[in-house]
Each structure stands twice: as structure tokens, then as C-alpha cells.
């Protein structure tokens, strides 16, 4: 790969990562609001499930438009990992801003309200998870906004490395040499 091709790959990955981050930010907003409205919770799940397909579609676009229909497995894998990285970076910034300036304990309060309902207590006791839930709520209460952001970033980067493999394998297209 030449330096110009690497710059091109990074530029497309940054653009597509920014678009992917918008999908994830929308999913985060729907998830948080979905604690009050179940339909938004379902939309959040759909957006998260759709994101690998969206990333694969952007890779196809990169392959067909910028690479003239040909891309190796390693280049496709690198593109996918970088796309997830850039998207995750923007999502982490958005999550930090949300938890630092806007949340004011809303998310934790909603989770506590769900756990403290009669149905929530029954489910927790049925599975024998009262101590684990209590400990988890204490840990969530102690997390700083940067902790949430870094947790999201780490999760997305790891996901990019894992999902990049099947995505690159499906989207690669080698030049066929005919005799």
C-alpha cells in the first residue's frame, strides 16, 4: 500500500466512522430514553444491530468507488477497524459530554427505579442476583463520565477487531488474472 492509498483509506474511514457514530449516538439517545419508553428501547436495539451492516455497506461503497471494485482482505479489514475506531472515538466524546453535562444521575436513577419495582425484585430474587445487582449499582454510581466514555470506546474498538474479520472476508474482491 502506497502512502497515498493509506491516506485515502484513512480519509474514507474517518468519514464513514463519523457517519457510523451518528448511528451509535442515535442508539445511545434511544436507549436512555427507552428506559421510559419501550418503543425507543427497541429502536436502540435495532440501530445497534444494524450498525455492522451499515459498516459493511460503507466498506462496499469504498471498495466500489475509491478502489474501483477491488480490495484485499487486509485492506478491507484495516478499513473496517479504522471505521469502528473513528466512530467509537466520536461516540466516546458524545457519551462523555452527555454524562458530564446532561445526565445528572438520570440513567442511574432510571436503572434504580427499574430494579426497585416489584417485578424487578421478583426477577432478581428468582435468579438469586440481589448481591450482584446491588454491587453493580454501587459501581455504576461511582463511575465518572470519562469511565463511561472509555468503556464505550474500548468496547467498540474490540468489536471492530472482531466484526472486521467477517466483514472483510465477505466484502473483499481480488483482481482475477485471466490467461
C-alpha positions in Angstrom: 0.0 0.0 0.0 1.4 3.3 -1.0 1.3 6.4 1.3 -1.4 7.9 -0.9 -3.5 4.8 -0.7 -3.1 4.8 3.1 -4.2 8.4 3.3 -7.2 7.6 1.1 -8.1 4.6 3.3 -7.9 6.7 6.5 -9.9 9.6 4.9 -12.7 7.3 3.9 -12.6 5.5 7.3 -12.8 8.9 9.1 -15.8 10.0 7.1 -17.6 6.7 7.4 -16.7 6.5 11.1 -18.3 9.8 11.6 -21.5 8.6 9.9 -21.4 5.4 12.0 -21.0 7.4 15.1 -24.2 9.3 14.3 -26.0 5.9 14.2 -24.5 5.0 17.6 -25.3 8.3 19.1 -28.9 7.9 18.0 -28.9 4.4 19.5 -27.5 5.8 22.8 -30.2 8.5 22.9 -32.9 6.0 22.1 -31.5 3.6 24.8 -31.5 6.3 27.5 -35.0 7.5 26.6 -36.0 3.9 26.1 -35.9 3.4 29.8 -39.1 5.4 29.9 -40.5 4.4 26.5 -40.1 0.8 25.4 -40.5 1.6 21.7 -37.4 3.8 21.9 -35.6 0.9 23.6 -36.5 -1.3 20.6 -35.3 1.3 18.2 -32.0 1.5 20.1 -31.5 -2.3 19.7 -32.4 -2.1 16.0 -29.8 0.6 15.5 -27.1 -1.3 17.3 -27.9 -4.5 15.3 -27.9 -2.5 12.0 -24.5 -0.9 12.6 -22.3 -3.8 11.3 -24.5 -4.0 8.2 -24.1 -0.2 7.8 -20.3 -0.5 8.2 -20.2 -3.3 5.6 -22.3 -1.2 3.2 -19.8 1.7 3.7 -16.9 -0.7 3.0 -18.7 -1.8 -0.2 -19.0 1.8 -1.2 -15.3 2.4 -0.5 -14.4 -0.7 -2.5 -16.5 0.2 -5.5 -16.0 3.9 -5.6 -12.5 4.6 -4.4 -10.8 1.2 -5.1 -12.5 0.6 -8.4 -14.2 -2.6 -7.2 -11.1 -4.3 -5.9 -10.0 -4.6 -2.3 -7.8 -7.2 -0.5 -8.8 -8.8 2.7 -6.2 -6.9 4.8 -7.1 -3.6 3.3 -10.8 -4.2 3.9 -10.0 -5.4 7.5 -7.9 -2.3 8.2 -10.6 0.0 6.8 -13.3 -1.7 8.9 -11.2 -1.5 12.1 -10.4 2.2 11.5 -14.0 3.0 10.7 -15.1 1.5 14.1 -12.2 3.3 15.8 -13.1 6.7 14.5 -16.8 6.1 15.1 -16.1 4.9 18.6 -14.0 7.9 19.3 -16.8 10.3 18.3 -19.3 8.2 20.3 -17.0 8.3 23.4 -16.8 12.1 23.1 -20.6 12.4 22.9 -21.0 10.0 25.8 -18.5 12.0 27.9 -20.4 15.2 27.1 -23.7 13.6 27.9 -22.6 12.1 31.3 -20.6 15.2 32.2 -23.1 17.9 31.4 -26.6 16.5 30.8 -27.3 13.3 32.7 -27.1 14.5 36.3 -27.9 10.9 37.5 -30.9 10.3 35.2 -29.6 7.0 33.8 -28.7 5.6 37.2 -32.0 6.8 38.7 -33.9 5.1 35.9 -32.0 1.8 36.4 -32.5 2.0 40.2 -36.2 2.6 39.6 -36.5 -0.5 37.4 -34.6 -2.6 39.9 -36.7 -1.4 42.8 -40.1 -2.2 41.2 -41.9 -5.2 42.5 -41.4 -7.1 39.2 -37.7 -6.2 39.2 -37.3 -7.5 42.8 -39.1 -10.7 41.8 -36.8 -11.3 38.8 -33.7 -10.5 40.8 -34.7 -12.8 43.7 -35.7 -15.6 41.2 -32.2 -15.6 39.7 -30.5 -15.0 43.1 -28.7 -11.9 41.9 -29.6 -9.5 44.7 -25.9 -9.1 45.8 -24.6 -8.8 42.3 -27.2 -6.1 41.3 -26.5 -4.2 44.5 -22.8 -4.2 43.9 -23.3 -3.3 40.2 -25.4 -0.3 41.1 -22.8 0.9 43.6 -20.1 0.6 41.0 -22.2 2.5 38.4 -22.8 5.3 40.9 -19.0 5.7 41.4 -18.2 5.8 37.7 -17.1 9.1 36.3 -18.1 10.4 32.9 -14.7 9.6 31.5 -15.1 6.0 32.7 -18.3 5.6 30.7 -16.7 7.1 27.6 -13.6 4.9 27.8 -15.7 1.8 28.4 -17.7 2.6 25.3 -14.5 3.3 23.3 -12.8 0.1 24.4 -15.9 -2.0 23.6 -16.3 -0.5 20.2 -12.6 -0.9 19.2 -12.8 -4.6 20.4 -16.0 -5.1 18.4 -14.3 -3.5 15.3 -11.4 -6.0 15.5 -13.9 -8.9 15.8 -16.5 -7.9 13.3 -13.9 -6.7 10.9 -12.9 -10.2 10.1 -16.2 -11.5 8.7 -16.9 -8.1 7.1 -13.6 -8.0 5.3 -14.0 -11.7 4.3 -17.4 -11.0 2.8 -16.5 -7.7 1.1 -13.1 -8.5 -0.3 -12.8 -8.7 -4.1 -9.5 -9.7 -5.7 -8.4 -8.9 -9.2 -8.8 -12.1 -11.3 -6.0 -12.6 -13.8 -7.2 -14.5 -16.9 -4.8 -16.4 -19.1 
